[in-house]
Amino acid sequence: MHFTTSGLLLTLLRVIISILFFTDAALQPNGAGATCIQDERAALMSFKKGITSDPANRLASWRGADCCRWRGVTCSNKTGHIIELHLGNPCEDIGSCQQPLSGEISPSLLSLKLLERLDLSMNSLSKPSGRMPLFLSNMKTLRYLNLSGIPFTGTVPPQLGNLSKLQYLDIGTGDEASGMYSTDITWLTNLPLLQYLDMSSVNLSWISDWPQKLNMIPSLRVIRLPFCSLDSTNQSLSHFNLTKLENLDLSWNIFHHTIASSWFWKGTNLKYLKLQGSSLFGHLNDALENMTSLQFLDLSYKFNNHLALTGNLTRNCTLQMIGNLKNLCSLEILDLTCSYMSEDMTVFMERFPQCAWEKLDGLHLGYNNFNGPLPNLIGNFISLSRLELNSNSLTGRIPPGLGNCTRLTIIDISGNKIVGPLPPEVRYLTSLSTLRVNNNNLNGSVPTGIGALNKLTYLDISNNNFSGMIMEEHLEGLINLKALDLSSNNNLKVTVNEYWLPPFRLEYGIFANCQIGPLFPAWLQKQLQMIQLNISRTALNDSIPDWFWSTFSQALSLDISDNKLSGSLPEHLDGMAVRVLNLSSNQLTGPIPSLPRNIEILDVSSNLFSGTLPLYFDTQQLTTLIMFSNQIGGSIPESMCKLVLLDLDLSNNLLEGEIPQCFEAVPLEFFILSNNNLSGTFPTFLKNSDELVFLDLARNKLSGGLPTWIGDLTQLNILSLSHNTFSGSIPPEITYLYRLQYLDLSGNNLSGVIPQNLSNLTSMTLNGYLPLRYNTIATGGQGEAITVASQFEDVLSIITKGQELKYGKGLAYFVGIDLSCNSLTGEIPRDITSLDALISLNLSSNHLSGAIPYNIGDMKSLESLDFSMNKLSGEMPSSLSDLTSLSHMNMSYNDLYGRIPSGNQLITLNTENPALMYIGNGGLCGPPLPTNCSSENGTITHGYKTNNSNIYDILSFYFGFGLGHVVGLWIVFCCLLFKKTWRTAYFRHIDEFYDRIVVYKL
């Protein structure tokens, strides 16, 4: 055969092209070397039509003829059939999933005859019925099925047992409230090849023999059944078949039985055992003896909720780890968080086998009752990366041996009683990302070696007794620092150069109660990523720099309160992202600017702000507005009614006019407008404020009567309406306020009697007393919470113990009634003495009459009692001497008489001039008055008696004496008259006595 040169070249070129083509095909991903089967392509297109939302465009590549090149699709190189479909949403759990596919799972998938792997996890594909599609049970070639995180409801189809080739099955919902359940898992026994089973959050509470059913699948290597409400009655297995089991998660199933009786201890090949929150209790001595392969053991949150709620929580429901770790040579992670352990820390650490010292990676022992010091032995655990000992009772010092654990990334020993300095060996822990030593008793200076921890992102040394300086040397190496908390170290001062530029970009900076002043720290200007900044009580005495508002325009929480900052605010703050802004207790002046649009909590109290309130509040999320103690005038704008306010405090300002009646749609809980010049009547819109807890309208010019519907505000704890001009009677319905803790109606024009049934005010009794609850708003992230009202020093002015006192946090524990300075008449209700939690009772300056209740001594909590300037009569009850907590009493200017009762506590009152307590009562006698008690001015008696008991006693004596003599003489006379022998003997005796007298005289 004759070949030309050109023909040879052409043939060679064709061969090269063919080789390149097939090589490229062989290297294509997703089996793209195969030709897409058109029926299967059509099936995928039909599936795509069932997807109603694809926000991440994961199906955007599903176009063109070759479906084997589509994202998530894998074809066989040999047959061209689709064998894998991976459309799972890439997220760890359903709570963190973003942009899921939405729609339904199309039955067109049945056309994928050779499909082996199907992953649709973490998507919203439960439409249209919400139930798991039955047709999935016909995909009998499946070896892998992952439907986790899809919000199915209803029963798990038992037909899944038809998928006999399944090796991997995950139908966990990730949401215990999802509504998925199964009443029988016998179908699982039809899956002889199953190695991985996850049914987390599927309700299996009806199945008592679940251990026996699982024991019939010896191929299982992984079982995950958390949050399944598993029954714990049948724990015995006569023969253990799960010899391949390596991973078992039964967490958050409330078993309520001894841990040693559990069936899974026979699984000696277990490497991973998670029993978090399963309420198992008792000893573990023998249970762990054969678990030599165990690498991960989680026994955290062993808490018996039922026993705790019933008050029967005893040691037998806690976990007792005694001598049971000796064979765990493979142990890498031990989590006993909140397992109610109570043991000496040194003894516990010495139990770890030496074979595990260099393998242990994580030791989680937080929220227990470990005590004693952390031993220096900890330095032998050189592989530790996480050490969590927070919220225990550890004492002693931080051991220097901790510096040997150079792989540590997290140290949390917060919330203990550890003393001494932070050891200098901390500089060796260069892998640390988190260091929390807060809430201890550490002292001394902070070692400069901490600046060598260049991987540190979170540093919290707050609430200790550190002193000295934090200088540039401490901070210059912390290039990755995101959160820094130095707060509540009163003797710690941050001292850096004015022009110092920090190497980090903080997100959380908490410096409250340490010293960074007096000048505003310039280094903060470069902290543009700040989410929360707290520089309250830091001795700042400066003006707020202009850059402050732009630098922190994206911060969510800013607290610069309790300093001496001066100046005015920018005209507009509406461009800021801040949600919590606390500027209180400074010297800021000027008007209130337009507020940030997303603000939720604003506190500008105790400043010198003036002008009027903003005419328009374009802040739809504002729930807490605190502006007390300023110089704000004008009226309250109606635009405030459009807010969703829970807490409003405008007290101690110059506001005037009437309170807008448009607040009826506002869900108020704290409503404080005291110390203004507001006029009008009692606000009618409060009738619908059934969540109101704190109402203070005192010291205004409000008038009219108190409404009867005030008794409908049953959540009220504090009601203060003092020093207005309210008139009329006190409505009896006020006794419906069973949560009421403090009632102040003093300084008004109220008349009539004090309502009966005061015993209904059960929160003023020791049995029903519940401390006033304040709203606590978490600011998010690493920061502290803000407690509405309790954070202030002068929430409420209370006249008690003869003086005006300001109550803030202490108000939560103050119980009192003040009805003084009115025109009330009638007697003091007898059942007022049932209010035995009262600390202060003031009924002075009224027209009350009658006697003081005789059993007033039952009010054991009373510290202040004032009945002065009334028309009370009768004697002072002797039970007054039972008031052992009393420190102030005033009974002056009444019509009391009789002896003043004595007692150890009463003689300690008003020691400079004790007689002043009783002045203006002409009938009183005895110490401390100079008037002595006599038969004329009487002695003390009990109860409501008003007669002179001393006179009765004298008359009774003489009457009895005379009657006795008369009766006695008549008895003798009658005997002599009717008894002849007695009469003869008597007169003979008289004659003899007479003869003796005569002889004696002679």
Protein Blocks (a to p, Z undefined) as FASTA:
>chain_A
ZZdfklmmmmmmmmmmmmmmmmmmmmpghhlmpccdfklmmmmmmmmmmpmbdfkopmmm
mgcjblmlpghiacdfklopafbdcfbdcdfbfklpghiaeddddfklmmmmmbcbdcfe
hiafkbfnopacfklmmmmmbfbdcfehiacehjddfklmmmmmbcbdcfbehiaknopa
cfbfklmmmmmkbmbdcfehiacklpmklmmmmmmmmkbmbdcfehklpafkbmcdfbaf
klmbmbdcfehiafkpafklpmklmmmmbfbdcfehklpgcjfklmmmmmmmbmbdcfeh
iacfklmmnopacfklpccdehilmmmmmbmbdcfehklpacdfklmmmmpcfklmmmom
bdcfehiabecjddfklmmmmmbcbdcfehiabehjddfklmmmmmbfbdcfehiabecj
ddfklmmmmmbfbdcfehiabecjddfklmmmmmbfbdcfehiabehjddfklmmmmmmb
fbdcfehilkbccdddfklccfbdcfbdcfehiafbfbdcfklmmmmmbfbdcfehklpa
cdddfklmmmmmmbcbdcfehiabecdddfblklpcbfbdcfehiabecjdddddfkbfb
dcfehiabehjddfbdcbfkbmbdcfehiabehjddfklmmpccfbdcfehiabecjddf
klmmpccfbdcfehiabecdddfklmmmmmbfbdcfehiabecjddfklmmmmmbmbdcf
ehiabecjddfklmmmmmbmbdcfehiabecjddehklmmmmlpfklgccdddddddebh
jbdcddehjlpmblbacdeehiacddfklmmmgccddfehiabecjddfklmmmmmbfbd
cfehiabecjddfklmmmmmbmbdcfehiabecjddfklmmmmmbcbdcfehiabecjdd
ddfklmmgokllmmlmmgoiakbgcjfbfbdcdfknopadehjbfbdfklmmmmmmmmmm
mmmmmmmmmmmmmmmmmmmklmmmmmmmmmmmmmmmmmmmZZ
